[in-house]
Amino acid sequence: MQCSVFITVELDPIAGVAGWEQAVQDAGREAMRQALVQAVRRYEETHDTCPHCGSLQSHSQGMVRRRVLTGFGRVRLELRRQRCDGWQRRFRPAQGCLASGATGARASDARLGAGMRAGGRQLAVCDRRPRAAPAQGGPG
């Protein structure tokens, strides 16, 4: 499966290398989001059989919006929803590629750190490892 994404970056001549670097990184993240949306669409096109009975006979039941957290930010997906003509059960063709959850592997790895920045705010990241209790009378 191939996905093509084209990047056009507007660079301010006064911004200098630091400004250009930020603009290129932002454009790259947007391109990665677009590529992921295309990849999910292609997956849906090639995996349209009913997961319950294997039938190819189904009809559209609209779209479902989902957000996926990735290493390059949140991606908004519109997933197809189908109804099997045989079983009369609804299914989403993209469920197979999203079965690992709504978090990409790189984003899951990022949770191991103490925190991450997003949109100028500091987001707290929960670390599930047990920590030693602070000593009595010491800094808490």
ZIGIBEL-V622680 format. One line per field, one symbol per residue. ss: DSSP state (h for helix, s for strand, l for the rest). phi: phi as a letter, one per 30 degrees, with the letter a starting at -180 (. if undefined). burial: 1 if it has 9 or more other ideal C-beta (glycine too) atoms within 8 Angstrom, else 0. A space follows every 10 residues. Layout:
ss = ???
phi = ???
burial = ???
This chain:
ss = llllllllll lllllhhhhh hhhhhhhhhh hhhhhhhhhh hhhhhhllll lllllllsss ssssssssss llssssssss ssssllllls slhhhhllll llslhhhhhh llllssssll ssssllllll llllllllll
phi = .bbcbccbcd cddddidddd eddddddddd dddddddddd eddddcbcdd ddbidcdabd bjbbdbccdb dcjdbccccd bcbddddicd acededdcdd jcbddddddd ddddabcaii cccdcdcddd cdddddicdc
burial = 0000100000 0000100011 0011001111 1111111111 0111001101 0000100100 0000011111 0000101011 1111000000 1111111100 0011011001 0000000000 0000100000 0000000000
